[in-house]
Amino acid sequence: MAIPEKQIFVCQSFRAKGESKGICHKQTDGFLQYIEEEILDRGLDIQVVATGCLKQCEAGPVMVVQPDNWWFKEVNSKTVIDAVLDGIEDGKPLKENLIS
């Protein structure tokens, strides 16, 4: 398997003992599958990774695009996810949700 061009990290609020807490986990139910399907539909070379807590709870749900190091806040709808993916395709991050 080739190394993907980009990776998207989606905070799932997992803590050291394995329990999921926090806003990211509660508000992203089903998002991982949706992101995967959109990536396939768009023909993008991106790997999606569910992560532990990214320590940005006040901005959650949080999603990070690497290697661009784009951190997005309030990724709480399919509309925002679509806009983030559009930005990846265009090479310009979604400014409204970008954590600066």
N, C-alpha and C positions, 0 to 999 in steps of 0.2 A: 504494500500500500504506500502510495506517495505521501509526502508531507503536504498538508493543506496550505493553501496560499494565506489564509486567515483563520483565526479562531474567534468564536463568540463565547464569552463566559457569562453565564446567567446565574446570578446569586440565588441560591436556594436555602440560605440561612442555616445551613448545617453547622452545628457546634461540635466541640471536641468530643462529647459523649455520644454523638450521633443523632441527637434529637434535632428536629427542625423547629426553629422559632423565628420570630420577626416578621416584618412586613413583606419581604421579598418572597418567601415561601408561600405565604397566605394569598398573595395577589398574582401569582404566576401559574396557577393551575392550568395545565394544558398548553402552556406557551412553548415548552421545549419541542413538543411534537409539531406545533404550528410553525415554529422557526425552521425546523428540519424540512418540513414539506415545502415551505416557501423557498428555501435554499435550493432544493432539488428542482422545483418548478422553474426557477430563474437560471439554473445551470451554473450556480456559483460554487467555487472551490473553497468551502468553509466548513470547519468542524465546530459543532456545538458542544459545549461542556457545562454541566451543572456543577456549581462550586459550593464551597462552604461560604460562610459569612464573609462578605467583602468589606465589612466595617463602614458602610455608608447607609446605615439604617434610616437616617433622617431623610435620605433622598430616594429611598426604595420605591418600587423594585429597581434594581440596578443591573445593567448589562454592559459588558466591556468588549470592545473589538480590538484584537491584536493582530498584527504588530503595530497598528495605527495608534494604539493607546488612547482610544476614544472611550470615555466613560459616560454612560447615559443614565439619567435619573428618570424616575416616574414612568418606567416602561410598563404600563399597566393596561395596555389594550393592543389589539391586533393592528389598529391604525398606527400606533406609535412604532410597533415592530416593522410594519411595512415601510414607514418613513425612514427608519434606521437602515433597512436593507436597500432602499432606494439610494440613500446617501452613500452606502458602501459601493454600489454600482457606479454612482456619479463621482466618487472620490471626494465627496464633501459631507462632513457629518451633519446630522440633524441638530442645528444650533439651539432650538428651543429646549431640548432635553439634555444637552451636553453639560457635564459637570466640568467646571473650569477651575 
